[in-house]
Amino acid sequence: MKKVKATNPQLIELVTFLKKKSKENEANIWRDIAERLVKPKRKRIAVNLSRLNRHTERNDVVAVPGKVLGSGEINHPITVAAFAFSGKAKEKIKAAKGKCLSYFDLIKKNPKGSNVKIIG
């Protein structure tokens, strides 16, 4: 596992939390997301709503190890957990009757990470 070189305190806290929950729940998905978040900022993932719309179905649960951007449309409800959301992305997801969650909330609801798709 890479050492965290980031200076953002929220990012450091999130990566530490994900690693801890990965070990506690024997869920490799959280470790995978932590490794993707540790990458340099220029290599971090940004996903548009149009991509989420193409690669998901109704009521899917999606994890984005980066930021969700508001370009495009979403026409079905999904639950999205991400490190950050743009304002437009949150509005459009909620307008489609979807949910925007933090990783902390997602892990509370689904500690094993079953049926969670990583997109990015």
C-alpha positions as CSV (number, residue, x, y, z in Angstrom):
1,M,0.0,0.0,0.0
2,K,1.3,3.4,-0.9
3,K,2.1,5.9,1.8
4,V,-0.3,8.9,1.8
5,K,1.5,12.0,0.6
6,A,-1.6,14.2,0.4
7,T,-2.0,17.2,2.6
8,N,-5.8,17.5,2.5
9,P,-6.9,16.4,6.0
10,Q,-10.3,15.1,4.8
11,L,-8.6,12.9,2.2
12,I,-6.1,11.5,4.7
13,E,-8.9,10.8,7.1
14,L,-11.0,9.1,4.4
15,V,-8.0,6.9,3.2
16,T,-7.2,5.8,6.7
17,F,-10.9,5.0,7.3
18,L,-11.2,3.0,4.1
19,K,-8.1,1.0,4.9
20,K,-9.3,0.2,8.4
21,K,-12.8,-0.9,7.2
22,S,-11.2,-3.0,4.5
23,K,-9.3,-5.0,7.1
24,E,-12.2,-5.2,9.6
25,N,-14.8,-6.3,7.1
26,E,-12.4,-8.3,4.8
27,A,-13.7,-6.2,1.9
28,N,-11.1,-5.5,-0.7
29,I,-13.2,-2.9,-2.5
30,W,-12.5,-0.3,0.2
31,R,-8.7,-0.9,-0.1
32,D,-9.0,-0.6,-3.9
33,I,-10.8,2.8,-3.5
34,A,-8.2,4.0,-1.0
35,E,-5.4,3.1,-3.4
36,R,-7.0,5.1,-6.1
37,L,-7.6,8.1,-3.9
38,V,-3.9,8.2,-2.8
39,K,-2.8,8.9,-6.4
40,P,-1.6,12.4,-7.2
41,K,-4.3,15.0,-7.8
42,R,-3.6,15.2,-11.6
43,K,-4.3,11.4,-11.9
44,R,-7.4,11.4,-9.7
45,I,-10.6,10.4,-11.4
46,A,-13.4,12.8,-12.6
47,V,-16.6,11.2,-13.8
48,N,-19.4,13.0,-15.7
49,L,-23.0,12.1,-15.1
50,S,-23.3,10.9,-18.8
51,R,-20.8,8.1,-18.0
52,L,-22.7,7.1,-14.9
53,N,-25.9,7.1,-16.9
54,R,-24.4,4.8,-19.6
55,H,-22.8,2.3,-17.2
56,T,-25.5,1.9,-14.5
57,E,-29.0,0.7,-14.3
58,R,-31.9,1.7,-12.0
59,N,-31.1,1.6,-8.3
60,D,-27.4,0.7,-8.7
61,V,-24.9,1.6,-6.0
62,V,-21.8,3.3,-7.5
63,A,-18.5,4.3,-5.9
64,V,-16.4,7.0,-7.6
65,P,-12.8,7.4,-6.3
66,G,-12.7,11.0,-7.2
67,K,-15.1,13.7,-8.2
68,V,-18.5,13.5,-9.9
69,L,-19.1,16.3,-12.4
70,G,-22.4,17.6,-13.8
71,S,-21.9,17.2,-17.5
72,G,-24.6,15.1,-19.1
73,E,-27.9,13.9,-17.9
74,I,-29.0,11.0,-15.6
75,N,-32.4,9.5,-16.3
76,H,-32.7,6.8,-13.6
77,P,-32.2,6.8,-9.8
78,I,-28.8,5.6,-8.5
79,T,-26.9,5.9,-5.3
80,V,-23.5,7.5,-5.7
81,A,-20.6,7.7,-3.2
82,A,-17.7,9.9,-4.1
83,F,-14.9,12.0,-2.6
84,A,-16.5,15.2,-4.0
85,F,-19.5,16.3,-6.1
86,S,-20.0,19.4,-8.2
87,G,-23.1,21.4,-7.3
88,K,-24.8,20.6,-10.7
89,A,-24.1,16.9,-10.3
90,K,-25.8,16.8,-6.9
91,E,-28.8,18.7,-8.2
92,K,-29.2,16.3,-11.2
93,I,-28.7,13.1,-9.2
94,K,-31.3,14.3,-6.6
95,A,-33.7,15.4,-9.5
96,A,-33.5,11.8,-10.8
97,K,-34.5,10.6,-7.3
98,G,-31.0,9.3,-6.6
99,K,-28.8,9.7,-3.6
100,C,-25.4,11.3,-3.1
101,L,-23.5,9.7,-0.2
102,S,-20.1,10.1,1.4
103,Y,-18.0,7.0,1.8
104,F,-18.6,7.0,5.5
105,D,-22.4,6.7,5.0
106,L,-22.0,4.0,2.3
107,I,-19.8,1.9,4.5
108,K,-22.3,2.2,7.4
109,K,-25.1,0.9,5.1
110,N,-23.0,-1.7,3.3
111,P,-19.8,-2.7,5.3
112,K,-18.9,-5.6,3.0
113,G,-19.3,-3.5,-0.2
114,S,-21.4,-6.1,-1.9
115,N,-23.1,-5.0,-5.1
116,V,-21.1,-1.8,-5.3
117,K,-19.7,-0.8,-8.7
118,I,-16.5,1.3,-9.0
119,I,-16.7,3.6,-11.9
120,G,-13.8,5.8,-13.0
